[in-house]
Amino acid sequence: MLLGDTLMGEHIVDNDFSSAYIGAAYNLKQLGWEDLTLAMRGDWYQVIDNDDIMYDPNGSRGNAFTVSVRYDITSYLSVSTEWQLNSGHQENLRFFQSDEDYREQLFQLAFTVTL
């Protein structure tokens, strides 16, 4: 868990922040899936905007959930895939869109070479 605050100038920026995550990984070899690893992670964060600058809104809160699978092709080469879902509320989005809430998904595929 991370807790803190950040200050800049005389009440120009005054934010409290906190975040936490939990994650786990499991080698699926015991289930008959040789060289396959499954990992999951959940994240949470919050920023509380304590300053009075209306054109610099910093308040936000959100969470994310990630699932990934990694397959070791050889001892030097692996392939992994990851899916992530992020959602939350971010006050500064009001300058760019009609809603301060967001929801986004990410999918990626990676090949890793270990030298």
N, C-alpha and C positions, 0 to 999 in steps of 0.2 A: 504494500500500500504506500502511496505517496501523498503527502499533505504539505501544503506550503502557501506562500503568498508572494506576490510580486508588486513592487512599487516603482513609480517613475515620476519624478517631479512632485509638485504640490497638488496632489489629487488628480493628476493627469491620467495616470493608470494606477489602479488599486484593485487588485484581483486576488481572491483566495481560490486555490485549486486543490483538487483531490482526484486520485485515480487508483484503480485496483484491477488485478487480473488473476485468473486461475487457469492453469493449463495442465495437460496430461498427454503423454505419448505412450504408445503400446506397440511392441514388436509382435507382429502377428505370426511369427514362426511357430509358436505353440499351437496355433489353429490350423497349421498346414500351409500357410502362406509364406513361403521362403523369401527372405530379404525384403519384406514389406512392413512399413511402419505407419501407423495411424496416429495422428496428433489432433487435439482439439484445444481451443483456447477461448475464454470469455473475458472481455474487457469492459470496464465502466469508467466514466470520467465526468467531472463537473467543474465548471469555472463560475464563480460568483463575482459579478462586477459590482464593486463597492464605490466607484468614483461617480462624479456628476457630469461627465462629458457625454452629452447625448449623441454626438456624431462619431463616437468610438465605442459602440456597444460590444462588450467582450463576454457576456454571459453565455454559457452553453452547458449542455449535458448530453450524454449519449452512451451508447454501448455498441459492442461489436462481438460477433461470434465467428470463429474461424475453424475450418476443418481442412486438414491436409493429409495427403498420402504420399509416401516416398517409396520408390522401388530401386534397390541397388542392382543395376544390371551387371556390373563387375565391381571389383574393389576400387576402381578408379572412375567409374561412370555411374551416375544415378539420374533418374527422372522423378520429378515430383509435380504434384498438382495441388492447387489450393483454391478454396472457395471461401469468401468472406462476405458477411452481411453487416453493414454499418447503418445505424439509425440514431436520430437524436434531434436536438433543437439547438440552433445557433443564431443568436440575436443579430449578428452582422450580415446574415443572409438577406435581411430586409432591403439592403441596397441593391441586390442583384436579382431577386425573385419575389413573388408575391407571398411566399410562405417561409417562415423561419424553420420549419421542420424539414428534415431531409431523410432520405433512405437511399442507400446505394449498395450495389453488389459488385464484387470483384472476383474474377476467375483468372487464374494464371497457370501456366505450364512452364517448367524450368528443367533444363538439362544441366547437370553439374559435372565438371571434370576435376578430379583431385590429382594434383601433381605431386 
